């Protein structure tokens, strides 16, 4: 009897399987509001590495080496950041050089605080330059203090 109406049986299988395949392709949390999630994310590496003195002035200098990447969620942010890279690098060199408490700077909380301050300062530069762009996050891919 199945051989008599093969088109019917094929249609029935697709009719049953199609909704299940659509459910399987949905991402977890897809029914949640996605207004907060950016449609675009890019990471821009600030090269070369930052190497600057840190800590109190003493006979022996202490150095910080940091590799920094910037997370943005705009396709046009790269051009604005590249245009203002000298000023953005200057702000980070100044911020790193202001650090005097090496114990705090070596801790995860201290590094989080400096990341947030770096993001705020860099976004201030972009705002002053009226770029309309914003840095979402500052990431340290290398963060070493030589004492």
N, C-alpha and C positions, 0 to 999 in steps of 0.2 A: 504494500500500500504506500510505503514511503517513496518508492520509485515512480509512482504515478504523478506526484505533484512536487517535483524537486524545487521549483522556484518558490513555492509556498514555504517549504521547510527552510530554505536558505534565508528567505526574508524573515521568518520567525526567529532564527538564530541571531541574525543581525539586530533585530528589534529588541531582543533580550540582552545581548552582549554590549550594544552601543552605550547605554547609560552607565554600565559598570566600568567600561574603559574610560569614559569621561571622568568618573569619580576617581579612578586610579591615577589619572594624570594631574589632578589638582594638587597643589602644594599644601603642606600642612599649614593651617591658619589662613588659608586663602579666603575664608569667609569673614575674617577680621578686617577692620578698616585698614586699607593700605594707603591712606592719605599721607601718613607720616613717613612712609618708606620712600626714599628717593628712587627715581626711575633710572638714575645714572650714578655710578661711583667710579672715581678714578684716584690713583695714587701718584703723586708727583714727588720724585726724589730730589732733594736739595743737595747738589754736589758742587764742590767736594765736601768731605767731612768737615765738621766744625772742630777745631782744636783751639782751646783758649785756657787762660789761667782761671783758677777758682780759689776760694778760701781767703783767709786773712793774709795781708802782706807780711811776709816773713823772709828769713834768709833762704829758705828752700821753697821754690815755687811748686804749686800743685796744678795739674792740668786736667781738663775734661775733654774727652773726645766723644763726639756724638754724630751719628748718622741720622738724618731727619727725613721723614717722608710726610707729605701733606695729603690728607684725604679731602676730596672735594666731590660735590654731587652736581656739578654743572659742566657741560661739555665745553663751555667757553672760558672756564676758570683757568685752564692751563695757559692760555695766551696772556691773561691779565697777570698771573703769577710770574710768568717768564719776563714780562715787561718790567715788573717791579722787584725782580729778584735781588738786585743789590741792596735795596732798602729793607727787604724782608730779612736777608742774611744779616744785615747790620743790627736789626732789632734782636735777633737771636744771639748774636755775639755779645751785645750789651747785656741781655738778660742772663746769659751764662756767666759772664764776668762779674755780675752783681752778687752771685751766690757765695756766701761766706760760711754757712753752716754745712760742712761736708757730711756730717752724720745724718742730717735731715735729707740732704740731697741724695745720699746713698740709699735711703729707705724707699719702699714702694709708694708710700704716701707723699714723700717729698718729690719723687719723680712725677707722680700724678699732678701735684700742684704746679710744678714747672711746666708740664704739658699744657695745662689749662691756661696758665699765664701766657705761654707762648702763643696759643691759639688766640687769646684776647688781643695781644699786641699785634699779631699779624693781621687780624681782622680789622683793627683800628687803622692800620696802614692802608688796607684795601678800601676802607670806607673813606679815609681822607683823600685818596686818589680817585674816588667816585667810580670805582670799577663795577659796582653792582654785584660783585662776587663775594663769596664767603668760604672760609676754610672750616670744614666740619670737624676735623680732628688733626692733631699733631702727633705723629708716631715716632718713637725713638727705636730705630732698628739696631743701633749700637749705642751704648751709654757706659763709658769707662772713665773712672777717676783714678789718676795716678797721684799717689801721695808721696 
